[in-house]
Every structure is written in structure tokens, then in C-alpha cells.
Amino acid sequence: MWASPSTWLAAAGIVAINLPFGFWRAGVRRFSIPWFAAVHVPVPMAIGIRFLMHVPLRLVTVPLFVAAFFTGQAIGAKLRKSPS
């Protein structure tokens, strides 16, 4: 297995952190200051999760964390756009 359980848990945390930011991003004008904030504010939080979980940044984990980041953003945006 190329990723430890803590790596997968960190990826799940990154998805969870990005859900509200993706929700927010979907409701603002594209490339506005709030849009950039919704995309960039969770980056230090994602890095913090990785540090708190003691997950080293390796070449094989970068795609997982990037995918987790964008998955959380996409699901959050989809939640905003889905009819209630």
C-alpha cells in the first residue's frame, strides 16, 4: 500500500475542510476577491492537517492531497447548486 491509513485520514480531512469553502465559492462571482479567498484560505488548513497527522509530503501523496482538495471544493459547490 503506497499510502498509510493516516494519509487517507488526512485526505478525508482535506475534503471535509473544503466542503464549506466550495459551497461559498459557488455563490460568489468568479475571480472576485471572495472567490480567491474561498479557493486559497483552505490551503494552509490542509497543510496544517498534514502536519498534525504527521504525514510527510511525498511525491506519491501529492496527487492524493490535490485530488482531495478539489473533490471537497467540487462537492461543496454541487451542494449549493442542488435543489433543496
Phi and psi in radians as a Rosetta constraint file:
Dihedral C 1 N 2 CA 2 C 2 CIRCULARHARMONIC -1.465 0.35
Dihedral N 2 CA 2 C 2 N 3 CIRCULARHARMONIC -0.242 0.35
Dihedral C 2 N 3 CA 3 C 3 CIRCULARHARMONIC -2.271 0.35
Dihedral N 3 CA 3 C 3 N 4 CIRCULARHARMONIC 2.316 0.35
Dihedral C 3 N 4 CA 4 C 4 CIRCULARHARMONIC -1.300 0.35
Dihedral N 4 CA 4 C 4 N 5 CIRCULARHARMONIC 2.884 0.35
Dihedral C 4 N 5 CA 5 C 5 CIRCULARHARMONIC -1.009 0.35
Dihedral N 5 CA 5 C 5 N 6 CIRCULARHARMONIC -0.627 0.35
Dihedral C 5 N 6 CA 6 C 6 CIRCULARHARMONIC -1.179 0.35
Dihedral N 6 CA 6 C 6 N 7 CIRCULARHARMONIC -0.510 0.35
Dihedral C 6 N 7 CA 7 C 7 CIRCULARHARMONIC -1.167 0.35
Dihedral N 7 CA 7 C 7 N 8 CIRCULARHARMONIC -0.765 0.35
Dihedral C 7 N 8 CA 8 C 8 CIRCULARHARMONIC -1.158 0.35
Dihedral N 8 CA 8 C 8 N 9 CIRCULARHARMONIC -0.648 0.35
Dihedral C 8 N 9 CA 9 C 9 CIRCULARHARMONIC -1.160 0.35
Dihedral N 9 CA 9 C 9 N 10 CIRCULARHARMONIC -0.701 0.35
Dihedral C 9 N 10 CA 10 C 10 CIRCULARHARMONIC -1.099 0.35
Dihedral N 10 CA 10 C 10 N 11 CIRCULARHARMONIC -0.719 0.35
Dihedral C 10 N 11 CA 11 C 11 CIRCULARHARMONIC -1.094 0.35
Dihedral N 11 CA 11 C 11 N 12 CIRCULARHARMONIC -0.707 0.35
Dihedral C 11 N 12 CA 12 C 12 CIRCULARHARMONIC -1.121 0.35
Dihedral N 12 CA 12 C 12 N 13 CIRCULARHARMONIC -0.670 0.35
Dihedral C 12 N 13 CA 13 C 13 CIRCULARHARMONIC -1.142 0.35
Dihedral N 13 CA 13 C 13 N 14 CIRCULARHARMONIC -0.642 0.35
Dihedral C 13 N 14 CA 14 C 14 CIRCULARHARMONIC -1.155 0.35
Dihedral N 14 CA 14 C 14 N 15 CIRCULARHARMONIC -0.714 0.35
Dihedral C 14 N 15 CA 15 C 15 CIRCULARHARMONIC -1.054 0.35
Dihedral N 15 CA 15 C 15 N 16 CIRCULARHARMONIC -0.821 0.35
Dihedral C 15 N 16 CA 16 C 16 CIRCULARHARMONIC -1.095 0.35
Dihedral N 16 CA 16 C 16 N 17 CIRCULARHARMONIC -0.705 0.35
Dihedral C 16 N 17 CA 17 C 17 CIRCULARHARMONIC -1.133 0.35
Dihedral N 17 CA 17 C 17 N 18 CIRCULARHARMONIC -0.621 0.35
Dihedral C 17 N 18 CA 18 C 18 CIRCULARHARMONIC -1.411 0.35
Dihedral N 18 CA 18 C 18 N 19 CIRCULARHARMONIC -0.249 0.35
Dihedral C 18 N 19 CA 19 C 19 CIRCULARHARMONIC -0.977 0.35
Dihedral N 19 CA 19 C 19 N 20 CIRCULARHARMONIC -0.954 0.35
Dihedral C 19 N 20 CA 20 C 20 CIRCULARHARMONIC -1.168 0.35
Dihedral N 20 CA 20 C 20 N 21 CIRCULARHARMONIC -0.534 0.35
Dihedral C 20 N 21 CA 21 C 21 CIRCULARHARMONIC -1.249 0.35
Dihedral N 21 CA 21 C 21 N 22 CIRCULARHARMONIC -0.620 0.35
Dihedral C 21 N 22 CA 22 C 22 CIRCULARHARMONIC -1.180 0.35
Dihedral N 22 CA 22 C 22 N 23 CIRCULARHARMONIC -0.662 0.35
Dihedral C 22 N 23 CA 23 C 23 CIRCULARHARMONIC -1.060 0.35
Dihedral N 23 CA 23 C 23 N 24 CIRCULARHARMONIC -0.805 0.35
Dihedral C 23 N 24 CA 24 C 24 CIRCULARHARMONIC -1.127 0.35
Dihedral N 24 CA 24 C 24 N 25 CIRCULARHARMONIC -0.802 0.35
Dihedral C 24 N 25 CA 25 C 25 CIRCULARHARMONIC -1.028 0.35
Dihedral N 25 CA 25 C 25 N 26 CIRCULARHARMONIC -0.646 0.35
Dihedral C 25 N 26 CA 26 C 26 CIRCULARHARMONIC -1.198 0.35
Dihedral N 26 CA 26 C 26 N 27 CIRCULARHARMONIC -0.275 0.35
Dihedral C 26 N 27 CA 27 C 27 CIRCULARHARMONIC -1.780 0.35
Dihedral N 27 CA 27 C 27 N 28 CIRCULARHARMONIC 0.045 0.35
Dihedral C 27 N 28 CA 28 C 28 CIRCULARHARMONIC -2.065 0.35
Dihedral N 28 CA 28 C 28 N 29 CIRCULARHARMONIC 2.854 0.35
Dihedral C 28 N 29 CA 29 C 29 CIRCULARHARMONIC -1.167 0.35
Dihedral N 29 CA 29 C 29 N 30 CIRCULARHARMONIC 2.373 0.35
Dihedral C 29 N 30 CA 30 C 30 CIRCULARHARMONIC -1.084 0.35
Dihedral N 30 CA 30 C 30 N 31 CIRCULARHARMONIC 2.403 0.35
Dihedral C 30 N 31 CA 31 C 31 CIRCULARHARMONIC 1.165 0.35
Dihedral N 31 CA 31 C 31 N 32 CIRCULARHARMONIC 0.289 0.35
Dihedral C 31 N 32 CA 32 C 32 CIRCULARHARMONIC -1.459 0.35
Dihedral N 32 CA 32 C 32 N 33 CIRCULARHARMONIC 3.013 0.35
Dihedral C 32 N 33 CA 33 C 33 CIRCULARHARMONIC -1.069 0.35
Dihedral N 33 CA 33 C 33 N 34 CIRCULARHARMONIC -0.786 0.35
Dihedral C 33 N 34 CA 34 C 34 CIRCULARHARMONIC -1.082 0.35
Dihedral N 34 CA 34 C 34 N 35 CIRCULARHARMONIC -0.602 0.35
Dihedral C 34 N 35 CA 35 C 35 CIRCULARHARMONIC -1.105 0.35
Dihedral N 35 CA 35 C 35 N 36 CIRCULARHARMONIC -0.827 0.35
Dihedral C 35 N 36 CA 36 C 36 CIRCULARHARMONIC -1.094 0.35
Dihedral N 36 CA 36 C 36 N 37 CIRCULARHARMONIC -0.663 0.35
Dihedral C 36 N 37 CA 37 C 37 CIRCULARHARMONIC -1.112 0.35
Dihedral N 37 CA 37 C 37 N 38 CIRCULARHARMONIC -0.751 0.35
Dihedral C 37 N 38 CA 38 C 38 CIRCULARHARMONIC -1.111 0.35
Dihedral N 38 CA 38 C 38 N 39 CIRCULARHARMONIC -0.503 0.35
Dihedral C 38 N 39 CA 39 C 39 CIRCULARHARMONIC -1.470 0.35
Dihedral N 39 CA 39 C 39 N 40 CIRCULARHARMONIC -0.651 0.35
Dihedral C 39 N 40 CA 40 C 40 CIRCULARHARMONIC -1.738 0.35
Dihedral N 40 CA 40 C 40 N 41 CIRCULARHARMONIC -0.426 0.35
Dihedral C 40 N 41 CA 41 C 41 CIRCULARHARMONIC -1.068 0.35
Dihedral N 41 CA 41 C 41 N 42 CIRCULARHARMONIC -0.670 0.35
Dihedral C 41 N 42 CA 42 C 42 CIRCULARHARMONIC -1.285 0.35
Dihedral N 42 CA 42 C 42 N 43 CIRCULARHARMONIC -0.150 0.35
Dihedral C 42 N 43 CA 43 C 43 CIRCULARHARMONIC -1.070 0.35
Dihedral N 43 CA 43 C 43 N 44 CIRCULARHARMONIC -0.904 0.35
Dihedral C 43 N 44 CA 44 C 44 CIRCULARHARMONIC -1.099 0.35
Dihedral N 44 CA 44 C 44 N 45 CIRCULARHARMONIC -0.524 0.35
Dihedral C 44 N 45 CA 45 C 45 CIRCULARHARMONIC -1.163 0.35
Dihedral N 45 CA 45 C 45 N 46 CIRCULARHARMONIC -0.711 0.35
Dihedral C 45 N 46 CA 46 C 46 CIRCULARHARMONIC -1.122 0.35
Dihedral N 46 CA 46 C 46 N 47 CIRCULARHARMONIC -0.709 0.35
Dihedral C 46 N 47 CA 47 C 47 CIRCULARHARMONIC -1.124 0.35
Dihedral N 47 CA 47 C 47 N 48 CIRCULARHARMONIC -0.701 0.35
Dihedral C 47 N 48 CA 48 C 48 CIRCULARHARMONIC -1.086 0.35
Dihedral N 48 CA 48 C 48 N 49 CIRCULARHARMONIC -0.699 0.35
Dihedral C 48 N 49 CA 49 C 49 CIRCULARHARMONIC -1.054 0.35
Dihedral N 49 CA 49 C 49 N 50 CIRCULARHARMONIC -0.772 0.35
Dihedral C 49 N 50 CA 50 C 50 CIRCULARHARMONIC -1.075 0.35
Dihedral N 50 CA 50 C 50 N 51 CIRCULARHARMONIC -0.737 0.35
Dihedral C 50 N 51 CA 51 C 51 CIRCULARHARMONIC -1.170 0.35
Dihedral N 51 CA 51 C 51 N 52 CIRCULARHARMONIC -0.761 0.35
Dihedral C 51 N 52 CA 52 C 52 CIRCULARHARMONIC -1.106 0.35
Dihedral N 52 CA 52 C 52 N 53 CIRCULARHARMONIC -0.572 0.35
Dihedral C 52 N 53 CA 53 C 53 CIRCULARHARMONIC -1.526 0.35
Dihedral N 53 CA 53 C 53 N 54 CIRCULARHARMONIC -0.012 0.35
Dihedral C 53 N 54 CA 54 C 54 CIRCULARHARMONIC 0.992 0.35
Dihedral N 54 CA 54 C 54 N 55 CIRCULARHARMONIC 0.773 0.35
Dihedral C 54 N 55 CA 55 C 55 CIRCULARHARMONIC -1.774 0.35
Dihedral N 55 CA 55 C 55 N 56 CIRCULARHARMONIC 2.001 0.35
Dihedral C 55 N 56 CA 56 C 56 CIRCULARHARMONIC -1.228 0.35
Dihedral N 56 CA 56 C 56 N 57 CIRCULARHARMONIC 2.613 0.35
Dihedral C 56 N 57 CA 57 C 57 CIRCULARHARMONIC -1.492 0.35
Dihedral N 57 CA 57 C 57 N 58 CIRCULARHARMONIC 1.901 0.35
Dihedral C 57 N 58 CA 58 C 58 CIRCULARHARMONIC -2.055 0.35
Dihedral N 58 CA 58 C 58 N 59 CIRCULARHARMONIC 2.796 0.35
Dihedral C 58 N 59 CA 59 C 59 CIRCULARHARMONIC -1.016 0.35
Dihedral N 59 CA 59 C 59 N 60 CIRCULARHARMONIC -0.580 0.35
Dihedral C 59 N 60 CA 60 C 60 CIRCULARHARMONIC -1.375 0.35
Dihedral N 60 CA 60 C 60 N 61 CIRCULARHARMONIC -0.352 0.35
Dihedral C 60 N 61 CA 61 C 61 CIRCULARHARMONIC -1.606 0.35
Dihedral N 61 CA 61 C 61 N 62 CIRCULARHARMONIC -0.321 0.35
Dihedral C 61 N 62 CA 62 C 62 CIRCULARHARMONIC -1.001 0.35
Dihedral N 62 CA 62 C 62 N 63 CIRCULARHARMONIC -0.857 0.35
Dihedral C 62 N 63 CA 63 C 63 CIRCULARHARMONIC -1.050 0.35
Dihedral N 63 CA 63 C 63 N 64 CIRCULARHARMONIC -0.614 0.35
Dihedral C 63 N 64 CA 64 C 64 CIRCULARHARMONIC -1.116 0.35
Dihedral N 64 CA 64 C 64 N 65 CIRCULARHARMONIC -0.795 0.35
Dihedral C 64 N 65 CA 65 C 65 CIRCULARHARMONIC -1.217 0.35
Dihedral N 65 CA 65 C 65 N 66 CIRCULARHARMONIC -0.658 0.35
Dihedral C 65 N 66 CA 66 C 66 CIRCULARHARMONIC -1.132 0.35
Dihedral N 66 CA 66 C 66 N 67 CIRCULARHARMONIC -0.769 0.35
Dihedral C 66 N 67 CA 67 C 67 CIRCULARHARMONIC -1.110 0.35
Dihedral N 67 CA 67 C 67 N 68 CIRCULARHARMONIC -0.687 0.35
Dihedral C 67 N 68 CA 68 C 68 CIRCULARHARMONIC -1.109 0.35
Dihedral N 68 CA 68 C 68 N 69 CIRCULARHARMONIC -0.724 0.35
Dihedral C 68 N 69 CA 69 C 69 CIRCULARHARMONIC -1.049 0.35
Dihedral N 69 CA 69 C 69 N 70 CIRCULARHARMONIC -0.909 0.35
Dihedral C 69 N 70 CA 70 C 70 CIRCULARHARMONIC -1.268 0.35
Dihedral N 70 CA 70 C 70 N 71 CIRCULARHARMONIC -0.496 0.35
Dihedral C 70 N 71 CA 71 C 71 CIRCULARHARMONIC -1.141 0.35
Dihedral N 71 CA 71 C 71 N 72 CIRCULARHARMONIC -0.779 0.35
Dihedral C 71 N 72 CA 72 C 72 CIRCULARHARMONIC -1.081 0.35
Dihedral N 72 CA 72 C 72 N 73 CIRCULARHARMONIC -0.736 0.35
Dihedral C 72 N 73 CA 73 C 73 CIRCULARHARMONIC -1.089 0.35
Dihedral N 73 CA 73 C 73 N 74 CIRCULARHARMONIC -0.782 0.35
Dihedral C 73 N 74 CA 74 C 74 CIRCULARHARMONIC -1.178 0.35
Dihedral N 74 CA 74 C 74 N 75 CIRCULARHARMONIC -0.746 0.35
Dihedral C 74 N 75 CA 75 C 75 CIRCULARHARMONIC -1.151 0.35
Dihedral N 75 CA 75 C 75 N 76 CIRCULARHARMONIC -0.715 0.35
Dihedral C 75 N 76 CA 76 C 76 CIRCULARHARMONIC -1.063 0.35
Dihedral N 76 CA 76 C 76 N 77 CIRCULARHARMONIC -0.758 0.35
Dihedral C 76 N 77 CA 77 C 77 CIRCULARHARMONIC -1.135 0.35
Dihedral N 77 CA 77 C 77 N 78 CIRCULARHARMONIC -0.692 0.35
Dihedral C 77 N 78 CA 78 C 78 CIRCULARHARMONIC -1.131 0.35
Dihedral N 78 CA 78 C 78 N 79 CIRCULARHARMONIC -0.654 0.35
Dihedral C 78 N 79 CA 79 C 79 CIRCULARHARMONIC -1.101 0.35
Dihedral N 79 CA 79 C 79 N 80 CIRCULARHARMONIC -0.628 0.35
Dihedral C 79 N 80 CA 80 C 80 CIRCULARHARMONIC -1.220 0.35
Dihedral N 80 CA 80 C 80 N 81 CIRCULARHARMONIC -0.668 0.35
Dihedral C 80 N 81 CA 81 C 81 CIRCULARHARMONIC -1.474 0.35
Dihedral N 81 CA 81 C 81 N 82 CIRCULARHARMONIC -0.238 0.35
Dihedral C 81 N 82 CA 82 C 82 CIRCULARHARMONIC -1.299 0.35
Dihedral N 82 CA 82 C 82 N 83 CIRCULARHARMONIC 2.469 0.35
Dihedral C 82 N 83 CA 83 C 83 CIRCULARHARMONIC -1.213 0.35
Dihedral N 83 CA 83 C 83 N 84 CIRCULARHARMONIC 2.418 0.35
